[in-house]
Amino acid sequence: MWTDQSVRSWAIPQMAENTQKSPKRACGEALWASRKEEILTQAALLFAKHGYSETDTQLLAETVGVGKGTVYRYFPSKRELFLAAADRVMRMLRERIDRGIADVVDPIEKISTGVREFLTFFAENPQFVELLIQERAQFKDRTKPTFIEHRQANVQRWRDIYQGLIAEGRVRDVPIDRITDMIGNLLYGTIFTNYFSGQAKSVDVQVRDVLDIAFHGILTAGEHERHNPS
């Protein structure tokens, strides 16, 4: 005879079991995610090479090896496909920086490593810069471009790092946003300049220059005293 307790003891494990994905379903979801990433990878390359207007969805389907209808099942419009490709670029950047700084303990070294990973990522993938430029040109109706959305979404961890450094007396007590805005502008300015004019300097040299100016400024100690006597 079933008691209330025995019903509960049977039903709870059954409910938990039913919520688990079957191997077939898990395999299907993995295939779906893998195909989606493949479409985005090829889309980013084609958009960067041909431009948004000239990129044909049929060419993309043929490049990936699927039917055109399959592409539209993942992305109902070319606009959605493009914006998803741009979003993927920024996710890849975040993941690369995360991996780079994961084992770095010292916060100053964390900043240095983050700068290096950022500049290296775009030096290795200039087509991604082209994608960000195209987005701004094609979709002026968007309030914020993708790279600005991601920049704002990810800036808090850097604010926390600078706040900690200020508390430790290792960084001047200045508004945090002034620091993050200035370094962010330096980095984005560098990748866009590299793209438009060619990368005249190696990543190592550019990292050195950005960090030198960001960390030390351009004035000598004597000039600091003269302009900031307090």
C-alpha positions, 0 to 999 in steps of 0.5 A: 500500500502506498503511503504519502511518504512512499509516494514522495520518495518515489516521485522525487527521484522520478521527477529528477530523472525525467529532467535529465537530458537523454543522450540523444537530446544532448547529442542533438543540442551539441550538434545544434550548438556546433553548427551554430558556431560554424555558421557564425565563424564563416559568416564573420569571415564572409561579412569582413571580406565582402561587406554586409550588403554583398554577402550572400546567404546562399554563399554562406550556406555553401561554405558551411555545407548546409542548405540555405534554409538551415541558415535561416532556421538558426538566424531568421534574417541576415541582420540577426546573423550579422549581429550574432557574429559581432556578438560572438567576436566580443564573447571570444575576446572576453573568453580569451582575456579570462583565460589569460588572467585566470592564474594571475594574482597581482592586480597590476599584472592582471591589467597588463595581461588583459591589455596584451590579450586584447591587442593580440586578439585583434592583431591575430584577427583583423577581420573582427575589427572590420566587422565592428566597423561595418556594424556601426556603418550598417546599423545606425539605428542601434543605440549602442554598438555591440563592442560598447555593450560588451565593454560596459557589461564587462567593465565592473571587474576592472573597476573593482581591480582599480578600486582595490589598488587605490585602497592599497595605495598603489594607484592614485585616488582618481575617479574609477571611470576616468581610469577605465574610460581612458584605458578602454579608449586607448585600446579601442583607438589602437585596434582601429588605427592598426586596422586603418593604417596597418600595424606599424608596431608589434603587439609587444611594443604597443603593449609597452607603450600603452602601459607606459603612458597609462601607468607613468604618464609623460611628465617627469617627477619634477614636472609632477611636483610643479603642476601638482604642488599639493 
